Amino acid sequence: SERQGQPPRDSPAPPPVPPGPSACRGPPVGGGFSRPAFLQLTSEELQRADDHAGRAVQSPRESRRRLPWSTGYAEVINAGKSQHNEDQACCEVVVVDRRCSPRCNPDLCFHYWGLFDGHAGSGAAVMASKLLHLHICDQLRDLVDILQDSSPPPLCLPSDSRALPAERNRAPLAQADAELRNDALPRFHLEKAVSHESLVIGAIENAFKRMDEQIERERTTRLVAGGCCALAVVYLLGKVYVANAGDSRAIIIRNGEIIPMSREFTPETERQRLQFLGFLRPELLGNEFTHLEFPRRIQHKELGKKMLYRDQNMNGWAYKRIEEDDLKFPLIYGEGKKARVMATIGVTRGLGDHDLKVYNSNIHIKPFLSCVPEVRVYDLTQYEHCPDDVLVLGTDGLWDVTNDREVADMVTEVLMSYEPNDPCRYTKAAYELVVRSRGALKERGWRLANDKLGSGDDISVFVIPLGGPGNYT
């Protein structure tokens, strides 16, 4: 990316296979490049999926396997920007078993969807697509009983992890009361309220960090190249958690209303965070970059003149006298889709990129790239959803050429052409989104219906009905 078919005719189509939940076990040993396993592509279909000229759209076949929650999915390869489709996807039902405590409640189970937009190679995206949900599962294993208990989460867990949630809440406070002087009690009893929801958010955030650490540890042995943006969705206990690290996007379409569930992390949207790090740690700039921003490159003849600038604390602009240090290359250069960190990468959050350096230098860019996602929460229990209410996830190949309203109108148009109880309608909606954003091949390249340039990037899309698993499985 800019960031750096039919079943065989000689055999009958197999019957639908309902997907079983995957338990939280150890991470499997990874392999090389592949397409998402749930597509179940034949060797012939894999060849078509890798064809940059034909750009055949791939989606799950109803005759092979239906995705959890009747999820719709479709993808297409780029128009020749990279050797393979560097997008990856995952859709799973995951059972979270306890780490060691007795079973006070049933095990937890969550639905999971993930999109991983790779750059500078597909290795990080492939690895994350196979392992991130297992890291989320592992982070939730200590929380199984806590999340299913209506009382507030314990502030401190005792060393005996077999204690019941209610006992965990009482023990630390009783012990503190016995050890503190009376005049110290009010100061130490100012406790922050922590919700169950924030525990899940913390588990997802930590899972992203563990995933990034694993990519760093194993990038040589697993031949993991490049990095990837990551957009992951977890449905757990009635709530949808959307975690985004990169420039993929998620929106909810509910009764025609559009609810953004993510925001893109780019050099422009994270300018102040990047500048502040450059200000605090100038050694990361390698004496070649300045953390200040100017409207354009400064010329040597302009030394001593005043030019507009802004630093890490400013939203507006002001004038400063140009000094020798200001002649260095800006930390953030360009604007819009062409903005780059250190003239190298156009996204500021994601997984991987541990070996990424500024061209022809020894300056590492990873310190400026965060693996921590922003997590937004949507409570499914607060609304009654109709079959046309959906959550749409898409890599930037979709959003580069279509806006939120255009996507919502396309999805609504397709869904209205199918019966509400037809589970394949969501796959058709995803398929249509990919086809229309890819466009049709004409003399002047891939073109949209309005003759504007279509997306030449990899495109991957999930369309997830909000009616819930009980209504659609």
Secondary structure per residue as TSV (DSSP state, phi and psi in degrees):
chain	resnum	aa	ss	phi	psi
A	1	S	-	360.0	178.8
A	2	E	-	-62.4	-20.5
A	3	R	-	-75.9	59.5
A	4	Q	-	55.9	360.0
A	5	G	-	360.0	-167.5
A	6	Q	-	-128.6	153.8
A	7	P	-	-70.8	156.5
A	8	P	-	-57.1	142.5
A	9	R	T	-83.0	-14.8
A	10	D	T	-86.0	4.3
A	11	S	S	-146.4	144.4
A	12	P	-	-68.3	150.3
A	13	A	-	-66.2	134.2
A	14	P	-	-68.5	154.7
A	15	P	-	-69.1	159.7
A	16	P	-	-58.5	138.1
A	17	V	-	-113.6	110.9
A	18	P	-	-66.0	133.7
A	19	P	-	-71.8	129.3
A	20	G	-	-88.7	153.3
A	21	P	-	-67.8	144.6
A	22	S	E	-98.3	129.7
A	23	A	E	-78.0	159.7
A	24	C	-	-81.8	96.0
A	25	R	-	-116.7	-168.8
A	26	G	-	-71.0	150.4
A	27	P	-	-59.5	133.3
A	28	P	-	-73.2	162.0
A	29	V	-	-73.1	128.4
A	30	G	-	-79.9	162.5
A	31	G	-	-120.3	-157.4
A	32	G	S	-89.7	-154.8
A	33	F	S	-65.7	142.5
A	34	S	-	-158.2	167.2
A	35	R	-	-95.1	162.4
A	36	P	-	-51.3	132.5
A	37	A	G	-60.6	-31.7
A	38	F	G	-68.3	-15.0
A	39	L	G	-72.0	-27.3
A	40	Q	-	50.0	51.7
A	41	L	-	-76.5	140.8
A	42	T	-	-75.8	169.6
A	43	S	H	-60.6	-37.0
A	44	E	H	-67.0	-41.1
A	45	E	H	-68.5	-33.8
A	46	L	H	-62.9	-38.2
A	47	Q	H	-64.8	-42.4
A	48	R	H	-65.6	-37.5
A	49	A	H	-65.4	-24.4
A	50	D	T	-96.0	6.8
A	51	D	-	-88.9	109.8
A	52	H	T	-70.6	-23.3
A	53	A	T	-81.0	-47.7
A	54	G	T	-78.4	-34.0
A	55	R	-	48.2	57.3
A	56	A	-	-70.9	134.1
A	57	V	-	-79.7	131.6
A	58	Q	B	-109.7	138.4
A	59	S	-	-151.1	158.7
A	60	P	-	-63.2	140.8
A	61	R	-	-90.4	132.5
A	62	E	T	-60.0	-27.7
A	63	S	T	-77.3	-8.5
A	64	R	T	-108.0	-60.3
A	65	R	-	-156.5	131.7
A	66	R	-	-94.1	132.5
A	67	L	-	-71.9	153.2
A	68	P	G	-52.2	140.7
A	69	W	G	68.0	20.6
A	70	S	G	54.9	32.8
A	71	T	-	-60.1	138.5
A	72	G	E	-96.7	142.9
A	73	Y	E	-147.7	145.3
A	74	A	E	-155.0	153.9
A	75	E	E	-150.4	160.6
A	76	V	E	-151.5	148.6
A	77	I	-	-77.7	163.7
A	78	N	-	-73.4	177.0
A	79	A	S	-92.9	25.6
A	80	G	S	117.1	10.2
A	81	K	S	-73.8	-28.2
A	82	S	S	-143.0	161.6
A	83	Q	S	-62.4	-43.9
A	84	H	S	-118.9	169.1
A	85	N	-	-70.4	112.2
A	86	E	-	-87.5	-0.4
A	87	D	E	-78.2	146.7
A	88	Q	E	-136.1	160.1
A	89	A	E	-145.4	156.9
A	90	C	E	-147.4	142.0
A	91	C	E	-143.6	116.4
A	92	E	E	-142.9	158.1
A	93	V	E	-112.6	121.8
A	94	V	E	-119.0	130.6
A	95	V	E	-95.0	129.2
A	96	V	E	-103.6	109.1
A	97	D	-	-93.8	155.8
A	98	R	-	-68.3	155.7
A	99	R	S	-75.1	-45.4
A	100	C	S	-157.7	-5.8
A	101	S	S	-82.1	159.2
A	102	P	-	-67.7	158.8
A	103	R	-	-82.4	98.6
A	104	C	S	-88.9	-30.2
A	105	N	S	-132.9	166.2
A	106	P	-	-63.3	160.1
A	107	D	-	-62.2	154.9
A	108	L	E	-81.6	154.4
A	109	C	E	-140.9	132.4
A	110	F	E	-130.6	149.3
A	111	H	E	-90.3	148.3
A	112	Y	E	-144.5	136.2
A	113	W	E	-132.5	140.6
A	114	G	E	-143.6	137.2
A	115	L	E	-120.1	134.2
A	116	F	E	-131.7	111.0
A	117	D	E	-97.9	103.2
A	118	G	E	-79.3	156.3
A	119	H	E	-145.0	149.0
A	120	A	S	58.0	34.2
A	121	G	S	124.4	158.0
A	122	S	S	-99.6	-1.8
A	123	G	H	-59.0	-48.2
A	124	A	H	-65.1	-39.9
A	125	A	H	-65.3	-42.4
A	126	V	H	-62.9	-46.4
A	127	M	H	-64.4	-44.4
A	128	A	H	-65.7	-35.6
A	129	S	H	-65.8	-26.4
A	130	K	H	-92.3	-17.5
A	131	L	H	-125.0	-21.9
A	132	L	H	-60.2	-41.3
A	133	H	H	-64.6	-28.5
A	134	L	H	-72.7	-33.4
A	135	H	H	-68.4	-39.5
A	136	I	H	-61.7	-44.9
A	137	C	H	-56.7	-46.1
A	138	D	H	-63.5	-38.3
A	139	Q	H	-67.8	-24.6
A	140	L	H	-87.9	-10.0
A	141	R	G	-64.3	-32.7
A	142	D	G	-79.0	-6.5
A	143	L	G	-108.9	3.6
A	144	V	H	-55.9	-52.6
A	145	D	H	-72.8	-36.9
A	146	I	H	-62.9	-44.5
A	147	L	H	-69.2	-24.4
A	148	Q	T	-95.0	3.5
A	149	D	-	-102.9	132.8
A	150	S	S	-74.5	-17.3
A	151	S	S	-73.4	158.5
A	152	P	-	-58.7	149.0
A	153	P	-	-61.2	142.5
A	154	P	-	-63.9	142.1
A	155	L	S	-75.5	-27.1
A	156	C	S	-144.1	131.6
A	157	L	-	-90.5	134.4
A	158	P	-	-69.6	164.6
A	159	S	S	-65.0	-27.6
A	160	D	-	-84.6	97.3
A	161	S	T	-70.6	-5.8
A	162	R	T	-83.7	-5.6
A	163	A	S	-63.7	146.9
A	164	L	-	-74.0	157.5
A	165	P	H	-54.1	-42.9
A	166	A	H	-63.1	-39.0
A	167	E	H	-67.2	-35.8
A	168	R	H	-63.0	-35.6
A	169	N	H	-69.2	-34.7
A	170	R	H	-84.4	-38.4
A	171	A	H	-60.0	-50.2
A	172	P	H	-62.8	-38.6
A	173	L	H	-68.7	-41.7
A	174	A	H	-62.7	-40.5
A	175	Q	H	-66.6	-40.3
A	176	A	H	-65.9	-39.6
A	177	D	H	-58.7	-37.0
A	178	A	H	-74.1	-26.9
A	179	E	H	-97.1	-19.7
A	180	L	S	-95.2	147.2
A	181	R	-	-70.3	157.3
A	182	N	G	-60.0	-38.7
A	183	D	G	-73.0	-12.6
A	184	A	G	-94.8	-15.1
A	185	L	H	-58.2	-48.7
A	186	P	H	-59.5	-37.9
A	187	R	H	-67.3	-38.2
A	188	F	H	-87.4	-8.8
A	189	H	T	-100.1	13.4
A	190	L	-	-82.4	88.6
A	191	E	-	-98.6	142.7
A	192	K	-	-80.3	141.8
A	193	A	-	-81.6	123.4
A	194	V	-	-116.5	124.9
A	195	S	-	-91.0	161.6
A	196	H	H	-60.8	-38.0
A	197	E	H	-58.5	-42.2
A	198	S	H	-69.5	-25.2
A	199	L	H	-67.2	-40.4
A	200	V	H	-67.0	-42.1
A	201	I	H	-59.4	-45.2
A	202	G	H	-62.1	-37.8
A	203	A	H	-64.0	-41.7
A	204	I	H	-66.6	-43.7
A	205	E	H	-60.2	-44.9
A	206	N	H	-65.6	-35.0
A	207	A	H	-63.2	-41.0
A	208	F	H	-61.0	-42.1
A	209	K	H	-65.0	-42.0
A	210	R	H	-65.3	-37.1
A	211	M	H	-63.6	-43.9
A	212	D	H	-64.7	-38.9
A	213	E	H	-64.6	-38.5
A	214	Q	H	-67.3	-39.6
A	215	I	H	-60.7	-40.9
A	216	E	H	-64.0	-44.2
A	217	R	H	-65.0	-40.3
A	218	E	H	-107.9	10.1
A	219	R	T	-63.9	-28.3
A	220	T	T	-81.3	-47.2
A	221	T	T	-69.0	-33.9
A	222	R	T	-94.8	0.6
A	223	L	T	54.6	51.0
A	224	V	-	-89.2	110.5
A	225	A	-	-101.2	147.7
A	226	G	S	71.3	-154.6
A	227	G	E	-145.3	-174.0
A	228	C	E	-157.1	146.6
A	229	C	E	-77.2	149.0
A	230	A	E	-132.5	127.5
A	231	L	E	-125.8	113.3
A	232	A	E	-125.0	142.6
A	233	V	E	-124.5	131.4
A	234	V	E	-122.0	124.8
A	235	Y	E	-103.2	117.4
A	236	L	E	-145.3	125.5
A	237	L	T	50.9	47.4
A	238	G	T	85.4	-1.9
A	239	K	E	-122.9	146.7
A	240	V	E	-105.1	123.1
A	241	Y	E	-108.1	120.3
A	242	V	E	-109.6	114.9
A	243	A	E	-110.7	122.5
A	244	N	E	-125.9	128.5
A	245	A	E	-132.1	92.0
A	246	G	S	142.6	-151.2
A	247	D	S	-120.1	19.4
A	248	S	-	-74.4	170.6
A	249	R	E	-143.1	149.5
A	250	A	E	-130.7	134.8
A	251	I	E	-135.1	149.3
A	252	I	E	-102.1	134.2
A	253	I	E	-111.1	110.8
A	254	R	E	-130.5	112.5
A	255	N	T	53.3	40.1
A	256	G	T	84.2	-14.0
A	257	E	E	-83.9	144.1
A	258	I	E	-105.8	125.3
A	259	I	E	-118.2	108.1
A	260	P	E	-64.5	133.8
A	261	M	-	-117.0	10.1
A	262	S	-	-161.4	168.7
A	263	R	-	-137.7	150.7
A	264	E	-	-77.7	141.1
A	265	F	-	-107.5	105.7
A	266	T	-	-130.0	171.4
A	267	P	T	-57.3	-29.2
A	268	E	T	-77.5	-45.4
A	269	T	T	-71.6	-23.9
A	270	E	T	-113.2	26.7
A	271	R	H	-53.5	-48.6
A	272	Q	H	-68.2	-36.6
A	273	R	H	-63.0	-43.5
A	274	L	H	-66.2	-44.2
A	275	Q	H	-63.4	-39.4
A	276	F	H	-64.5	-39.3
A	277	L	H	-65.3	-41.6
A	278	G	H	-64.1	-33.8
A	279	F	H	-68.9	-43.5
A	280	L	H	-73.1	-35.8
A	281	R	-	-125.7	71.8
A	282	P	G	-60.7	-21.5
A	283	E	G	-64.7	-23.5
A	284	L	G	-69.2	-17.8
A	285	L	G	-85.4	-6.9
A	286	G	T	61.7	23.7
A	287	N	T	60.0	17.7
A	288	E	T	-117.0	-16.7
A	289	F	E	-124.1	155.0
A	290	T	E	-114.9	142.9
A	291	H	S	-78.7	-12.2
A	292	L	-	-75.7	153.9
A	293	E	B	-112.8	135.1
A	294	F	-	-125.6	157.3
A	295	P	S	-64.0	-23.6
A	296	R	S	-157.5	172.0
A	297	R	-	-62.6	139.6
A	298	I	-	-90.4	138.0
A	299	Q	-	-94.8	152.8
A	300	H	G	-61.0	-33.1
A	301	K	G	-69.1	-10.4
A	302	E	G	-93.5	3.4
A	303	L	T	-54.1	134.5
A	304	G	T	90.1	-18.7
A	305	K	S	-82.1	168.0
A	306	K	E	-102.0	135.5
A	307	M	E	-136.0	154.1
A	308	L	E	-65.0	142.7
A	309	Y	E	-155.1	169.2
A	310	R	B	-151.9	148.8
A	311	D	-	-112.0	-165.5
A	312	Q	T	-67.8	-15.4
A	313	N	T	-100.1	-1.8
A	314	M	-	-111.5	138.2
A	315	N	S	-98.0	-33.5
A	316	G	S	-89.6	-171.4
A	317	W	-	-119.6	153.3
A	318	A	E	-145.4	174.4
A	319	Y	E	-102.8	142.0
A	320	K	E	-138.3	154.8
A	321	R	E	-77.6	129.8
A	322	I	-	-71.2	127.8
A	323	E	-	-115.2	174.1
A	324	E	G	-58.7	-41.4
A	325	D	G	-62.4	-26.1
A	326	D	G	-72.9	-10.8
A	327	L	G	-78.4	-10.2
A	328	K	S	-66.3	161.0
A	329	F	E	-67.9	137.3
A	330	P	E	-68.9	144.2
A	331	L	S	-56.4	-42.1
A	332	I	E	-115.6	121.3
A	333	Y	E	-127.3	137.9
A	334	G	S	91.6	177.1
A	335	E	-	-143.2	161.5
A	336	G	G	63.4	-141.2
A	337	K	G	-67.1	-14.2
A	338	K	G	-94.9	-0.8
A	339	A	-	-67.7	138.6
A	340	R	E	-136.6	145.1
A	341	V	E	-83.2	122.4
A	342	M	T	51.4	37.5
A	343	A	T	57.3	27.1
A	344	T	T	-126.9	-50.8
A	345	I	B	-131.0	142.4
A	346	G	S	-100.7	5.1
A	347	V	-	-127.1	152.0
A	348	T	S	-116.7	-2.9
A	349	R	B	-135.5	149.6
A	350	G	-	157.2	-170.8
A	351	L	E	-112.9	146.4
A	352	G	E	88.0	-148.7
A	353	D	-	62.3	28.7
A	354	H	T	-71.0	-22.6
A	355	D	T	-104.4	7.1
A	356	L	-	-71.2	127.4
A	357	K	B	-128.6	158.0
A	358	V	-	-62.5	140.1
A	359	Y	T	-53.2	131.9
A	360	N	T	58.9	37.6
A	361	S	S	-150.7	178.4
A	362	N	-	-111.9	24.2
A	363	I	-	-90.2	116.0
A	364	H	B	-79.9	139.5
A	365	I	-	-97.9	-19.4
A	366	K	G	-52.9	-38.1
A	367	P	G	-55.6	-25.2
A	368	F	G	-90.4	-8.1
A	369	L	-	-102.7	125.3
A	370	S	B	-99.1	140.7
A	371	C	-	-96.1	-2.0
A	372	V	-	-81.6	126.0
A	373	P	-	-85.0	159.9
A	374	E	E	-91.3	129.7
A	375	V	E	-112.4	123.6
A	376	R	E	-113.2	149.1
A	377	V	E	-121.7	138.0
A	378	Y	E	-128.4	123.2
A	379	D	E	-89.6	107.5
A	380	L	G	-66.9	-24.0
A	381	T	G	-77.6	-9.4
A	382	Q	G	-85.6	-8.3
A	383	Y	S	-138.5	154.3
A	384	E	-	-96.2	117.7
A	385	H	-	-101.0	138.7
A	386	C	-	-91.1	167.8
A	387	P	T	-62.0	-16.0
A	388	D	T	-91.0	-1.3
A	389	D	-	-85.3	125.4
A	390	V	E	-140.7	160.3
A	391	L	E	-108.0	124.4
A	392	V	E	-108.5	125.7
A	393	L	E	-114.1	136.7
A	394	G	E	-150.6	143.5
A	395	T	-	-74.4	170.5
A	396	D	H	-66.4	-15.8
A	397	G	H	-59.3	-29.8
A	398	L	H	-76.2	-49.7
A	399	W	H	-78.1	-15.1
A	400	D	T	-64.5	-26.5
A	401	V	T	-121.7	-5.4
A	402	T	-	-135.3	142.1
A	403	N	-	-96.5	177.4
A	404	D	H	-58.4	-44.1
A	405	R	H	-66.5	-41.1
A	406	E	H	-63.5	-40.1
A	407	V	H	-64.1	-45.6
A	408	A	H	-61.1	-41.9
A	409	D	H	-66.8	-40.0
A	410	M	H	-62.3	-46.8
A	411	V	H	-61.8	-46.4
A	412	T	H	-61.5	-41.8
A	413	E	H	-59.7	-44.9
A	414	V	H	-69.1	-45.4
A	415	L	H	-62.4	-35.6
A	416	M	H	-70.0	-16.3
A	417	S	T	-88.0	0.2
A	418	Y	S	-123.9	155.4
A	419	E	-	-63.2	143.4
A	420	P	T	-57.4	-29.5
A	421	N	T	-94.8	10.7
A	422	D	-	-85.5	109.4
A	423	P	T	-68.7	-18.7
A	424	C	T	-78.6	-7.1
A	425	R	H	-62.4	-29.5
A	426	Y	H	-76.9	-34.2
A	427	T	H	-66.7	-39.1
A	428	K	H	-63.7	-38.0
A	429	A	H	-65.6	-43.8
A	430	A	H	-63.1	-43.4
A	431	Y	H	-58.3	-45.7
A	432	E	H	-66.9	-36.8
A	433	L	H	-60.7	-43.2
A	434	V	H	-68.0	-45.3
A	435	V	H	-60.1	-46.2
A	436	R	H	-72.3	-33.3
A	437	S	H	-79.4	-26.6
A	438	R	H	-70.7	-42.9
A	439	G	-	86.2	-171.8
A	440	A	E	-112.1	145.4
A	441	L	E	-77.7	120.4
A	442	K	E	-124.9	-173.9
A	443	E	T	-61.0	-31.8
A	444	R	T	-103.5	31.9
A	445	G	E	95.8	-168.7
A	446	W	E	-76.4	123.6
A	447	R	E	-125.0	142.7
A	448	L	-	-76.0	177.1
A	449	A	T	-62.4	-29.5
A	450	N	T	-88.8	10.3
A	451	D	S	73.6	6.1
A	452	K	S	-75.7	161.2
A	453	L	B	-64.8	128.0
A	454	G	-	-78.4	176.3
A	455	S	-	-73.9	125.6
A	456	G	-	-96.8	6.6
A	457	D	S	-92.9	167.9
A	458	D	-	-62.4	142.8
A	459	I	E	-129.8	129.2
A	460	S	E	-135.6	136.9
A	461	V	E	-140.8	132.5
A	462	F	E	-108.4	139.0
A	463	V	E	-122.8	113.8
A	464	I	E	-115.7	118.3
A	465	P	E	-68.0	140.7
A	466	L	T	-90.7	2.2
A	467	G	T	-65.7	-20.5
A	468	G	-	102.8	161.0
A	469	P	H	-66.6	-28.2
A	470	G	H	-67.5	-27.9
A	471	N	H	-89.1	-20.3
A	472	Y	H	-124.0	-3.3
A	473	T	-	-86.6	360.0
